[in-house]
């Protein structure tokens, strides 16, 4: 009951985003994209002391019957967007980028239960890929109860027919809880066990996040250091052998600031 579904994470999957990630978790398939720091539009949202961190979570119209034909954000999508924005506002070092915006877009291509924690996990990798300084790479796992047993990482069936759902997001370095919700009925002991099991699961997820980033930057370093003949170019400065160069502010073409959700 403490096993996670198969999990794969890839960093930098979109060319035009400052940072991006793809996550396949169970049958969930989700893309996260980060744009920024860039000009904050509308201007009245601008903070003179730090960047505005905002998230847009959306389920694609083709990913479920509930979303088919929907125009505009759903109430659930708006709620999850706000929750994830609050999580990253607490870990992103936004004070380094005053008067700017850091926009996170999470697009659920296929849903199979636990999409909010999966999307949050992918967004953390996308932020790291964008070079945004953070206190930690956060991750999330959902726990809950089904057939009287506490378990973690429910699929869609368990999510629909389970007795409770407890999404949890943590800072792996400190163990601080950054997100805790509960839907359904649990005893005090079951709540504590759900949180403990979710934290253990988060440690496993965090290791996969780190490996995804290491794999991507090892590839970038190899590509940057190899010349056209496949040999190492010894004249290449070390600072150019991988990683992103300094990010300039990017103006937004319109007030919507749309990215991955378009």
URPEPE-V440492 format. One record per residue. N is the residue number from 1. RES is the residue in three letters. PHI is phi in whole degrees, -180 to 180 (none if undefined). Layout:
BEGIN
<<N & RES & PHI> <N & RES & PHI>>
END
This chain:
BEGIN
<<1 & UNK & none> <2 & UNK & -108> <3 & UNK & -86> <4 & UNK & -91> <5 & UNK & -70> <6 & UNK & -53> <7 & UNK & -134> <8 & UNK & -131> <9 & UNK & -130> <10 & UNK & -126> <11 & UNK & -98> <12 & UNK & 55> <13 & UNK & -106> <14 & UNK & -119> <15 & UNK & -72> <16 & UNK & -93> <17 & UNK & -88> <18 & UNK & -69> <19 & UNK & -155> <20 & UNK & -157> <21 & UNK & -157> <22 & UNK & -123> <23 & UNK & -128> <24 & UNK & -117> <25 & UNK & -128> <26 & UNK & 63> <27 & UNK & -99> <28 & UNK & -68> <29 & UNK & -134> <30 & UNK & -138> <31 & UNK & -116> <32 & UNK & -120> <33 & UNK & -131> <34 & UNK & -124> <35 & UNK & -125> <36 & UNK & 132> <37 & UNK & -65> <38 & UNK & -144> <39 & UNK & -56> <40 & UNK & -86> <41 & UNK & -129> <42 & UNK & -74> <43 & UNK & -63> <44 & UNK & -71> <45 & UNK & -86> <46 & UNK & -67> <47 & UNK & -111> <48 & UNK & -69> <49 & UNK & -109> <50 & UNK & -161> <51 & UNK & -74> <52 & UNK & -88> <53 & UNK & -99> <54 & UNK & -135> <55 & UNK & -127> <56 & UNK & -122> <57 & UNK & -103> <58 & UNK & -146> <59 & UNK & -97> <60 & UNK & -61> <61 & UNK & -59> <62 & UNK & -94> <63 & UNK & -87> <64 & UNK & -160> <65 & UNK & -65> <66 & UNK & -65> <67 & UNK & -92> <68 & UNK & -62> <69 & UNK & 80> <70 & UNK & -74> <71 & UNK & -116> <72 & UNK & 83> <73 & UNK & -71> <74 & UNK & -88> <75 & UNK & -63> <76 & UNK & -64> <77 & UNK & -63> <78 & UNK & -65> <79 & UNK & -64> <80 & UNK & -66> <81 & UNK & -58> <82 & UNK & -67> <83 & UNK & -61> <84 & UNK & -68> <85 & UNK & -58> <86 & UNK & -65> <87 & UNK & -61> <88 & UNK & -75> <89 & UNK & -63> <90 & UNK & -86> <91 & UNK & -116> <92 & UNK & -73> <93 & UNK & -82> <94 & UNK & -68> <95 & UNK & -66> <96 & UNK & -75> <97 & UNK & -131> <98 & UNK & -65> <99 & UNK & 64> <100 & UNK & -127> <101 & UNK & -129> <102 & UNK & -118> <103 & UNK & -103> <104 & UNK & -114> <105 & UNK & -120> <106 & UNK & -119> <107 & UNK & -116> <108 & UNK & -88> <109 & UNK & -86> <110 & UNK & -148> <111 & UNK & -108> <112 & UNK & -148> <113 & UNK & 86> <114 & UNK & 74> <115 & UNK & -70> <116 & UNK & -69> <117 & UNK & -74> <118 & UNK & -68> <119 & UNK & -65> <120 & UNK & -62> <121 & UNK & -63> <122 & UNK & -67> <123 & UNK & -63> <124 & UNK & -63> <125 & UNK & -67> <126 & UNK & -64> <127 & UNK & -64> <128 & UNK & -64> <129 & UNK & -63> <130 & UNK & -77> <131 & UNK & 80> <132 & UNK & -77> <133 & UNK & -67> <134 & UNK & -135> <135 & UNK & -71> <136 & UNK & -166> <137 & UNK & -93> <138 & UNK & -76> <139 & UNK & -152> <140 & UNK & -142> <141 & UNK & -145> <142 & UNK & -101> <143 & UNK & -114> <144 & UNK & 170> <145 & UNK & -134> <146 & UNK & -142> <147 & UNK & 54> <148 & UNK & 80> <149 & UNK & -115> <150 & UNK & -79> <151 & UNK & -148> <152 & UNK & -123> <153 & UNK & 58> <154 & UNK & -72> <155 & UNK & -82> <156 & UNK & -63> <157 & UNK & -63> <158 & UNK & -63> <159 & UNK & -64> <160 & UNK & -76> <161 & UNK & -111> <162 & UNK & -72> <163 & UNK & -87> <164 & UNK & -161> <165 & UNK & -141> <166 & UNK & -130> <167 & UNK & -70> <168 & UNK & -133> <169 & UNK & -128> <170 & UNK & -135> <171 & UNK & -94> <172 & UNK & -59> <173 & UNK & -68> <174 & UNK & -105> <175 & UNK & 79> <176 & UNK & -70> <177 & UNK & -79> <178 & UNK & -106> <179 & UNK & -147> <180 & UNK & -148> <181 & UNK & -127> <182 & UNK & -146> <183 & UNK & -126> <184 & UNK & 111> <185 & UNK & -113> <186 & UNK & -140> <187 & UNK & -77> <188 & UNK & -59> <189 & UNK & -67> <190 & UNK & -69> <191 & UNK & -63> <192 & UNK & -62> <193 & UNK & -67> <194 & UNK & -61> <195 & UNK & -65> <196 & UNK & -61> <197 & UNK & -67> <198 & UNK & -66> <199 & UNK & -65> <200 & UNK & -61> <201 & UNK & -64> <202 & UNK & -62> <203 & UNK & -63> <204 & UNK & -67> <205 & UNK & -65> <206 & UNK & -61> <207 & UNK & -62> <208 & UNK & -72> <209 & UNK & -59> <210 & UNK & -63> <211 & UNK & -64> <212 & UNK & -63> <213 & UNK & -70> <214 & UNK & -62> <215 & UNK & -64> <216 & UNK & -67> <217 & UNK & -76> <218 & UNK & -66> <219 & UNK & -67> <220 & UNK & -64> <221 & UNK & -65> <222 & UNK & -64> <223 & UNK & -66> <224 & UNK & -73> <225 & UNK & -90> <226 & UNK & -91> <227 & UNK & -80> <228 & UNK & -63> <229 & UNK & -92> <230 & UNK & 84> <231 & UNK & -103> <232 & UNK & -68> <233 & UNK & -87> <234 & UNK & -71> <235 & UNK & -87> <236 & UNK & -75> <237 & UNK & -59> <238 & UNK & -61> <239 & UNK & -70> <240 & UNK & -103> <241 & UNK & -90> <242 & UNK & 145> <243 & UNK & 82> <244 & UNK & -85> <245 & UNK & -81> <246 & UNK & -56> <247 & UNK & -93> <248 & UNK & -95> <249 & UNK & -67> <250 & UNK & -115> <251 & UNK & -66> <252 & UNK & -96> <253 & UNK & -66> <254 & UNK & -149> <255 & UNK & -73> <256 & UNK & -73> <257 & UNK & 58> <258 & UNK & -75> <259 & UNK & -136> <260 & UNK & -68> <261 & UNK & -83> <262 & UNK & -82>>
END
